[in-house]
Amino acid sequence: MTSPSTPPGLARFNALAQSAARAALHEVCAGAAWGERLTAARPYATAEDLYTASDTATAALTAADLAEAMAGHPPIGRPKPGDPTSSREQAGMAGAPDQLKAEMLELNLAYQEKFGHVFLICATGRTGEQMRDAVKERIGNSPEQEREIVRTELGKINRIRLARLVEAPLLEQDARP
């Protein structure tokens, strides 16, 4: 249940109509099953309750649900044009030398060929070199190992994005009766 101590962004999220809540969650994660679980469990009393629900929903994703969620993420080094979220998250590649960007493109393609999906990593705060090293290390994994690493990375990304959603300050129009 929402209380007076509920962060304004979380209170706003709790009050959204089902369709608006699903749309807001789709901006966090493209996985419909994940979004449905989080929408259905509203209201959340605390941000931690929301994060825990996210972790539980991420852990419950089927292989098809996980693939749907990953489809919403652009390859590392190629953020979606006009998408401030993917640009912010991949900032570590933005200023990388052209040689590193070219190497990352090759590694992304090799990874995608092996696993059938984009290389997913929580890129926030990572340098281009760290992301390159991670794909080099992970390309040797089995599909099963990699699916669980991807699930963990998706959970980290979802938590960061949910934090932005719930920590957003109240807008003037939100405060109106």
Secondary structure, DSSP 8 states (H G I E B T S, - for coil): ---TTS-HHHHHHHHS-HHHHHHHHHHH---HHHHHHHHHT---SSHHHHHHHHHHHHHT--HHHHHHHHTTS--TT---TT-HHHHHHTHHHHT--HHHHHHHHHHHHHHHHHHSS------TT--HHHHHHHHHHHTTS-HHHHHHHHHHHHHHHHHHHHHHHHT----HHHH--
